[in-house]
C-alpha cells in the first residue's frame, strides 16, 4: 500500500513539474518565492564562474591527492570562501604519499630526431637525479611462458621497454565509419581485435600481470624495474584525436611514461622492424613521503535547526595529466558558486548548510568515506546531499538513489525551480543506491539521502575523463551556470522544508551481473593511508628438465 501511495505522490509531483513548464521564462519571470527569484538573478547576472575556473585550472592547475598542488588549491579554496564571509576549514581524514611533478621531455634521437608527446605517470620516480637518460627501446617479448620471460629479462637491462598494445590506427572509429567503406572499416576493426587479443595473451604469458584494473600492470612494472630497465613506456589511448588517459606508476626506481598513441606506434614499429630506436628521456619528480590529507568543509550555520544539515558535494582532487577541469573542477566551481549565491540571498539558513570538497576520490572515495565515518552526527542529521561529478553539460538526470519515499521531497523541490532549468531533467524513481562511482555513494551506502546531479555527456568519457585534454577550454559556462543555480535552489528548498527527507531504503533489486542477488551496498570504511607498493614478484622457477 505504501508503494502505491508513493507512486501516486510521485505522479502528482511530476504533473506539478510539467505545469511549471508553463511559466514564462525568462522574460516575464513568474516564480512566487523571492529567494528563488534572487538566486536566478544573481546566478545569471553576476556569475563568478569564469574567474573561479581560470584561477583554479590555469594558475593552480591539477590537484593530485597529497601533492603540493592540492595543498595550494585547498588554501585558495579556503581563502575564497573567507573573502565571501563563509567559514571554511580543512579536516584531516588520513595520510597519503606526496609527490611533486617536474618537467618531462621525451625525444627520439635515432634513427632520426623527433620530439615525442609524452609525460611520466603520477607518482613515477624520476630519471636518475632528473638528468637525461639515453637508451635503446625494446618491445616486451612474445615468450612461451614465465620462465622464458625471466630468461629474457637480462636483455632488458638499461633499456626502455614498451609494454602497451600498439594501436594500428590513432584515427577514432567514428572517423573510419564516416570516411571508409563499410568493408574497409569492418576489416580494420577485425584486424585490431585479433591483434589486441594476441597482445593480451603475450602479457599473460609473462606471468606478471593481474586482471581487471589499471593496476593490473603493477606486477609486470615491478619485475621490469627489478631487472634494471632504464624505464617503462606505455600508451593508454582514449579513442579520440590526441587524447591519452593518464593514471599512475607502480614503481619506485624506474620512471614510467605514457606516450601519445601516434608516437608510441612510431617507437613500436621501429623496434619491431629492428631499426634500433633510441630515446632520450628527462623526467623530474620528487617523492615527498607520507603526509596528512584533508577535505575542505565550508559551513553556513543554521538558525532554527543547526543540527540538521543540507550539503553540497564535489570531489576536489584530480589526476594530473591535464588541469582537472571537467573531473571535477566543474563540480567544484558549481558548489563554490552555489555557496556564494546562498551567502548573498540566504545568509541565515533554517538548517546548517555544508559543502564538502573531497580529496582522495580518485583513490576510492577516501575523503568522503572518511567524513562519513568521522561525522555520524552530520550523517544522522542529514536532510539531503547534492553531488556533482561528471563533465561540463547541464544537469540532465537525477534519481531518488534508492530511497522510494524521498521522491516526493525531490519532486516538491524541483516543482519550485524555474522550468528553464528543470525541463530537460530526467528523474528516475526510485533509482538505485550509488555503489561507489562518486562521493554521494559514501553517504547513500550508509543510509543517508545523497543525490547525484548527472550532467550531459559532451564526449566526457573519451575526451576529458582522466585525460591530458581535461582543460579550461572544454567548459560550457552557460551549462555550469545553470547547474550552480539549480544546486543553490535545491539547497535552499531542502533547508526550508518543514519535513525530513524519508530514509526508507529500496529492498527490491535487479540481480548483479555475476548472478548474485542485488542488495544495498555496504557502508564502507575509508582507506586512511597509502597502501604499500605491489611487492616485486619473485623470479619464476627454472623449468624442470625433461628426461
N, C-alpha and C positions, 0 to 999 in steps of 0.2 A: 504494500500500500504506500509506503514511504517513497519508493522509487516512482510510482505513478504520480504522486503529488510533486515530486522533484521535477519530473519531465514536464508536467503541466506548468510549473512555475517557470521553467526554462523557456517553454514556448511563449509564455506571456512576455518574458523578458526580451526574447528575440523580436517579437512583434513591436515592443516598445522601441528597440533599436532601429527597426525598419521605419517606424513612424518618425523617429528623429531625423531620418534622412530627408524628410520634407522641409526641415528648417532651411531657410535661405542662407547660403554660405558662399563666401564670407561676407559679401556686402549684405546689408540688412540683417546683420548677425542677430539671431534670436536664441539666446540662452538666458534663462532666468537667473541662474546663480552668478552673482557678481564676481566671486573669486575665480570661477571657471572662465568667465569673460576676460578677466585681467591676466590670467595665465596665458590665454590665447594671444592677447595683445602684446604682452612683454616678450613671449617666446618668438613671435613673428616680427615685431618691430625693432627689437634691440638685442638680437641674438649675439651671444659671445662665442659661438661655436668655432668659426674660422680662426679667431685669435687663440683660443684654447688649443685647437688642433695644431696650429703652426708651432706654438711653443713646445707642445708635448712631442710631436712626431718629428719635426725638423731639428729643433735645438737640443732637446733632451734625448730623443731617439728611442731605440728599443729598450725593453725592460726585462731582461733575463733575470729570473729569480736569483736573489742573493748577490747580484752584480752591483758594482758601484753605480752603474746606470740606473738600476732600480732604486737605489738609495737617493740619488739626486732627484729622480722623478717623484718619489714619495715626499721628499722635502718640499718640492714645488707644489704638490697637491695640498699639503697642509698649509703652506703659505697662501695659496689661492683661496682656500676656504676662510682662512683668518682675515683676508682682505675683504671678504663679504660679511664678516661678523658671525661666521659659523664655526663652532668648536670642532676641531678635528684632532685625532691622536693616532699614534702608532700603537699597535698591540702585538707583542711577540707571540708567535704560535709554535716556534721551534727554531732549528738551525738548518743551514744548508751550505754546500760548498760554494764559495765565492770565486769568481773568475772574471778577469778583465780582457776583453778582446783588443788586439792590436791590428796593425795592417797585415794583409795577406797579399802576396804577389806570386803569381804562377806564370812561368814563361817556358814555352817550348824553345829549346836552343839548338836542337839537332833532330832531324836532318835539315830543318830550316828554322827560322826565327818567327815566333808568333806569341804575343801576349795572350794568355788564356783567361777566360772568365771563370773565376772560382773563388772560394773562400773556405777557411777552416770551419769546422763544425763547432758548436758551443761546447765549452769545457775541453777543447782539444789542447794538448800540450804544444808548445812552440817548436820550431826548428831549434837546434842547439844554440843557446844564447841569442835566439832571434836572428841569427845570421843566415845568409843564403846557403842552401844545400843543393848541389848539382848532382843528379844521379840518373841512371837509366830507368826506363819504365818497362815493367813486365806485366803480363796478364796472369791472374790466378789460373793455375794449370788445370787441365782436364785429366784427372787421375782416376785410377781404378778404385781406390779405397783410401782409408785414413792412413794406413801405413805408407802408401805411395806418396801421399801428400807430405807426411813428415819427412820422408826421404828427399823430397824436392826442396824443403824449406831452406837448407843452406844456400841454395842458389838465389834466394830472395834477399839475402843479407846485403844491406847497403843500397837497395833499390826501392823505387816506388812501385807498389803493387796495385793494379786495377782490380776492383772487387765487385763491380756492378755490371749488370747487363748493358750492353751497348745497343741503344735503340737503332733500328735500321733507318728510321726517319725521325727527325725532330719537327716535322710538319704535323700539326694537330689533325686528328681524324676528320673533323668537320671540313678541313681544307681539302683532304683527299676526296671526301664524299661530294664536295661541291665541284671539283675540277676534273677528277679522274672518271673514267668509265667505271661502271659498277663492277665489271670483271677485274679491272686493274686494282680497284680499292679492295675488293674481296681477296685477291691474290696476295696483296701486301699484308693484310691482316692475318691471313693464314700462315704466311711465312714467319711473321713476327711472333705469333702464338707458339709455333713449333720451336723457334729459337729461344723464347722465354722459358719454355718447359725444359729445354736442353740445358739452359744456364742454371735453372733451379736444381736440376739433377747434378750438375757439376759442383754446385755449392754443397749439396747434401753429401756427396761422396768424400768431401774433405773430412767429414765427421765433426766439424766445428761450427755448425750453425744451429740456431734454435728455430722456432716457428712462431708465426702469428703476429709479431710486433716488429717495430723498427729495431728494438734491442736484439732481434734475432741474430744480427751480425756481431754482437759483442764477443762471443767466444772466439770467432774467427779473427776479429781485430786483435784480441789479446794474444792469440797464438802467433800471428804475424809479428806483433810487437816483440814477443819473446825471441823470435828468430832474428831480430836485429834489422828489420826493414828500415829504410830511410823515411818512409811514410806510407799512408794508405790513401788511395784516391777512389772515390765513388761518385755516383751521379744518380740523384733521385729526381727524375724529370716529373713535372706536374702536368704533363699532357697539353700544355699550352705554349704559345710562342715565347721563348726565352725565360721560362718560369721553372724554378727549382724549389723543391721542399728542402728546408734547412733545419736539421734537428741537432743531435748531439753526438759527441765522440764517446768511446768507451775505453780509452787508453790513457796511460799516464806518462808515456815517454815518446811514443811515435805520433807525429802530427797526422790528423785525419782531415782530408779536404773533400769538398764537393765541387765538382767541375761541371760547367754547363753542358747540356746534352750534346750540342754540336762539337764542342771542344773535347769532350770525353770520347765521342765517336772517332774524332781525329786521332787521339792518342791510341785508342784501341786498334784502329786499322793499321797504324804504323807499326805497332808492336806485333800484331797478327801477321803482318807482311814481312816481318823480320827486317825492318828498316831502321832499327836501333834508335827509337826516340829517347831523347834525354830532356829532362825538365830541370829548371832551377826554381826553387821554392824558398820564399821567405815568409815565415808565419810567426808573428809576435803575439804572445799572450802571457798572462800572469795567473797562476793559481794562488788564491789568497786565503785558502784554508776555510774551515767550517766557521760560519758567522751566524749571528742571530738573524732571523727573518720575521717580517712583520706584515700585518694587514694595516690599512688606514681606515679608520672609522670616523665618519662625520656625524654630528648629532644636533638636532633641534629639540629641546626638552618639551614634553607635553605639559599642558597647563591643567587639564582635568583628569587625564588617565596616564600619568607619567610612567607607569609600569606596564603599559601596553604599548606595542610597537608596530610601526609600519616601516618597511625597509626598501631602499633601492639597492641594487646589487649588480656588480660588474667586475670581472677579473681585470687586474691592472698589469699583471705580468705578460710577457710575450716571448716568443722566440726572437732571435736577433739577426736573422738573415735580411730583414727589411727594417721597417720602423714600427711594426706592431700597430698599424693604423686601423685596419678593419678587424683585427683579432688581438686585443679587443679594445683598441683605442676609441672606436666609435661608441661602444658601450660605455666606456669610461666618461667621455665628454657628454654623452647623453645624461648620465647621472649627475655629473658636475653642473650642467646647465639646469637640470630639473631642480637641484638644490638651490641654485642661485635664484631661480624664479620663485620657489616656495618661500625663501627668506624674505623676498620683497612683498609677496602678496598674502602670505600666511605665516607671519613670524611667531605666532603664539598657537601652535597646533594643539588640537584636543588630545591626541596621543603623541608619544615621542616618535619623532622621525629620525631614522638612522640611514646612513649609506655605508655599504661595505665595498671597499676597493681591495679585492683579494689578491694575494700573492700565491705562487705555487699551484695555480690552476693547471698549468701545462704539465706538472709533475704528478697530477692525480687529485685535483681539488683540495690540496693540502691546507691552504689558507682558510677556506670556508669550512672544511671539516673541523679545523682547529677552533674556529669561532663557535661553531655549534657545540662542540664538546666543552668549551670553556665558559659558555654563557647559557646554561639551562634556563635561567630566569628569563632571558630575552626570547629564547625558543618557545618557552611556555607561554609568554605573553604576546607572541607574535600575532598580529591581526592579519597581515599579508606581506609578502615579499615579492617585488617585481624585478626580474633579472633580464639583462640583455647582453647577448654574446654571439652574434654571428653575422658580421658583414656591415654593409652600408645602406641597404634598402629600407624603405618604410616598413613599419610593423604590419605583418600580413597574417599572423596566426597566433592564437592563444589557446590554452586549454585549461581545464579545471585541475590538471595534474593528478587525476585520480581521486579527487575529493568531490563526490557527487553533489552534495548539498552546497558546496561553495559556488556552484554555477549561478545560483540566484544572486549571490552577492556581487560576483563579477559582472553579471548581466545588468544589475542596477547601476554599477559604476559606468559601464560602457554606454548605457542609455542616456547618461547625463553629459557625455563627451560629444563635441560637435561632429556631425556626420561627415565632414570633410576628412576627419581622422579615422572614423570607425568603418566607413562604408566598404573598405577592402579587407577588413579583418575577418578571417575565418575562425570561428570558435568551435573547439572540439569538446563535446560533452560525453562522459565525464573526463575523457582524456586518460593518460597513463602517467604514473609517477616517474619522474626523471630517474634514470638508472645510473647516471654519472657523467653525462656529456658536458654539463656545465653546472655552475655553482648553485643554482636553485635546488639541484638534486641533493645537496648536502642537507638542506632543510627538509625537503619533502620526505626523504628516506627516514628521517627521524620524526615524521608525523606533523611537521609544521607547514602551513599553507604557503608554499612558494610557487610562483607562476613565471614562466618564461615568456618574454616578448619576442617572438620569432620574426625576423625581417626577411625581405626579399633576397633572392639568391645572388644576383649580379655576378655570376661566374665565380662565386666565393671559393668553392672547393678547388677549382682549377687554378685561379689566378692570384688569390691573395691569402688563402688559409695556409699559414706556416711557410710562406714563400719569401723569396728575395724581392718580390714586387709588391709587398704589402706596405704601401707608402701613401703619403698625404694626398697625392693626386687622384687616388682611387675613391675618394669620399664623395658622396652625393649629399651636399649640405642641406638641401631642401628636405630630403628624407630624414636626415638626422635631426633637423629642427622639429619636424613632425613628431619624431619619437620622443624628444625631450619634453615637448608639450604634453603628449599623451602620458608619459611617466609622471610628470608633475600633477596632472589632473587625477590620475589613479590614486596617487599617494594622498592627495587632499581628500578625495571622496572616501577612501578607506579610513583615514584618520577621523573623519567626521561621522562615520557610520555609527548608528546607535545600537547595532547588534554585532556580535562577534562572527567572524567567518567560520562556518562549521568545519570540523576536522574529521568527520566520519570518513573512513577510507573505503575505497572500492575493494570488493572482495571476489570479483569475477575477472579472470584474466585469460588472454589467449595463451596457448601453450608456447613454451620457448622453442627456439629453432632446434635445440637438441632433443625435443620431445618431452622434456620435463614440464611439470605444471608451472604456470606463471604464478608469481607471488609479488607482494610488496617488497621492494629492495630493502636490504638490511641497513640499519643505521650504523655507518662505518666510523671507526676511529681514525684520526689523522695520522699521517706519517710525519713524525716530528723531526727527523734528521735524514741526511743523505744516506741512502743505502750504500754498502761497500761496492766497489767495482767488481764486475764479474771476475772470479779468480782465473788466472791463466791456466787453461786446461793442460793436463799432463800430456806428454808425448804418447802417441799410440804405441802399444807393444809391437815389437817386431813380429812379422808373420811366422807361424810355426813352419819349419822346413818340411817339405813333403818327402816321404821316403822314396 
